[in-house]
Each structure stands twice: as structure tokens, then as C-alpha cells.
Amino acid sequence: MVNNIWLNFVITCVVTDVHLHIPMYIFLSNLSTADAVLTSSTLPKLMDVLLTGKNTISSVECFTQLCFYLFGLGTEDLLLSFMAYDRYMAICKPLYYHMIMRKRYYTLFLTGIWILGFANALFFILTIFQIDICHSKKLPLFCEIKALSRLLCANTKVNIILIIETIVIGVFLFILNLTSYSKIISVILRIPSTTGRKKAFSTCTSHLTVLSMFYGAGMGMYLNSYSQRQEASELVFSTLFVAMMPMLNPIIFSLRNSDMKSAIMKIIKLR
């Protein structure tokens, strides 16, 4: 798939170019990996539904797809929040940045993020795995939380878990990101030099754009109540959330960064 080819290309650039072995690009390569997990778990089924109209799925396939979907989604949300913290430290606490963002520390942080993302997905799956499917096995798009809650008998339990997931993984991290960028913008606005302000804003514009897309598409997908009239809008937001957004993330980061452009050109010339 085009998405995964581009994501793998970004990861290759970061791994092979020693100039990119710094926290910001290491986080970007991890974000691309999470995007690859997300698209690989959802896009094949989504394309099958859109092209053939056959939206049936077995229970095992549904839970397997949902597990990897939640793994990629939760990990990406955590990574974006950690990247916001990285930008906060770089701009608001520059004297402490290199002390906190040592390789040993951010490697531990990233390992913890991947473990937490997987543990969250596994917890959700194990909790609802024994609930029977009472309704039609037809899924509107692909097997994700909102679709699954319509199929299970005891969907009250699913809704409670979904509320907890939304509060912990969604709202809490959203507030954390909002707080980080509020402080970042406050510090940037106090910079006396116009050139300095522009340079500071340029270091976080790409990440802020990706964050806006992630939460915007996510809220459009999950806060949209289900009805026949809203199937079209749900299709748009779902396609944006699981297909377009993961592809755009590395493009946004790459096109606004001269180091990434140089690394990409080196790879192209070698080929």
C-alpha cells in the first residue's frame, strides 16, 4: 500500500541518516511505525468493504483487527503527547532539555509508550472478548470500537469501557497537549525578536497541525451519533482517520523540515 511504503521510507531515512539520530526524528520514526500498524490493521478491510460491499466478519477476525487497531491508535496518541512534551521542554525549558532528553531516558519513555499501548489494547480485548454477538455481523466500515458496540449483546459494558478509554486516552492526553502548547505559545509570544518568534513557531507548527488533524478526525468519527443520514459523514471521517491521516503525518513533518528533505534526497540519489 502507498501509505505503508511512504511510512517505511520515512523510517528508513531516520535509521540510515546519523544526522537524524536526535529525539525529534526518533519520535517521528516511532510515530510512522504506529501509523503503519494502524493502517495495516484497518485499511485492507476498509478497502474491501468500499470495493465489494461485503462487510461481514467473523468474531475472531473482528477482535484481532480491533486489537491491532487499538494498539496503533493508543500508541499514536501517546507518542503525539510525548512529542508535545518534547517541544515544551525544547522551547520552555531549553537548559534542561538535553539533560532530560538523553538517549537512555527517551528510549525508556518510548519503550513504556509501546508497552502501555499494547497493554491498553489487550485489556480492552480481554474484557469484552466473552460478550456474545447478538445482532447482525455486518459492519458499516471495519471492526472498531464504535462498530463493535452496536453488535454485542451487553453493549452497556462496552460503553462503560469506551467512556473510560475516552477519558484516560482521549480527554486526559488532549488536555495535556493543550496545556503544553498553551505554555509554548505563551513563551514564544514573550520573545522580543520577530525572527526568534518565527523560528520558535516553525519548530512546533508541524506537530500542532498533526495534533489538530488527529483529534479533529477522531472527534468527528467517535462523537458522531449513528443514523442512516450520518453514514456518509462517518465514512468520510473514518477514511480520513485510518487512511489519509497516517499518510499525511510523515509528509507534514518531512516537507516542513530541511533535515528530513536532505535525508530523503540522499535516499533517492542512492537509488
Secondary structure, 3 states (H helix, E strand, C coil): CHHHHHHHHHHHHHHHCHHHCCHHHHHHHHHHHHHHHHHHHHHHHHHHHHHHCCCECCHHHHHHHHHHHHHHHHHHHHHHHHHHHHHHHHHHCHHHHHHHCCHHHHHHHHHHHHHHHHHHHHHHHHHHCCCCECCCCECCCCCCHHHHHCCECCHHHHHHHHHHHHHHHHHHHHHHHHHHHHHHHHHHHCCCCHHHHHHHHHHHHHHHHHHHHHHHHHHHHHCCCCCHHHHHHHHHHHHHHHHHHHHHHHHHHHHCCHHHHHHHHHHHHHC
